[in-house]
Amino acid sequence: SAVKSDETELADGAGTPAGENGIQESHNPPANPQLTVVATLPFRHRVLAQYIGDGEYLYHVDTDQKKEIACLEMDTQNTTVQNLILAAENVEPFKKAIEHDIHKAVNAYKQVFPVDGKVPELCTTIKFFKEWFSAEHINRGLLIKEWAEHLKNKPAPVKKTGPH
């Protein structure tokens, strides 16, 4: 056809399309950070992306966030994060979950096991995620409250001392 689309014109290198105000728009790469869609990341990184989201659903991550995710994954001293990753990989419905459910599961984990609280054991984390994924959506909020209450009221384990 005689009329080229803007995309074809750009591909041919013939120029840039004029904006609505008649000013030529620059098509240089933006100064904004490079964004990556979370759903395209490996599973562990998808889980950690939602972990660093401070309760917000992260659809994209920028370069700095990707670095933070990689550092968290490698931080073997951070038992809370390591247990989250290992539990996620060991709960089948978690591995198959859509991004929105990963986000909700990670937020539930952070509500039940706050970062500034006692680090949960891996078996406890796995049990929580199995219960969370098997619960009806409408009951998940109640499940979170029950778990948080149970853990808050659970007495600290008594350390047994040897014979005197």
KAURBEL-V904948 format. One record per pair of residues at least 4 apart in sequence whose C-alpha atoms are under 6 Angstrom apart, sorted by the first residue. I is the first residue (numbers start at 1). GAP is how many residues later the second one is. If there is no record, write none. Layout:
BEGIN
i:I gap:GAP
i:I gap:GAP
END
This chain:
BEGIN
i:9 gap:5
i:10 gap:5
i:18 gap:4
i:18 gap:5
i:18 gap:6
i:19 gap:4
i:19 gap:5
i:33 gap:29
i:34 gap:28
i:35 gap:25
i:35 gap:26
i:35 gap:27
i:36 gap:24
i:36 gap:25
i:37 gap:22
i:37 gap:23
i:38 gap:8
i:38 gap:21
i:38 gap:22
i:41 gap:4
i:41 gap:5
i:45 gap:4
i:48 gap:21
i:50 gap:53
i:61 gap:4
i:79 gap:4
i:80 gap:39
i:83 gap:4
i:83 gap:39
i:87 gap:39
i:88 gap:6
i:93 gap:4
i:97 gap:4
i:101 gap:4
i:109 gap:4
i:110 gap:4
i:112 gap:36
i:128 gap:4
i:129 gap:4
i:146 gap:4
i:150 gap:4
END
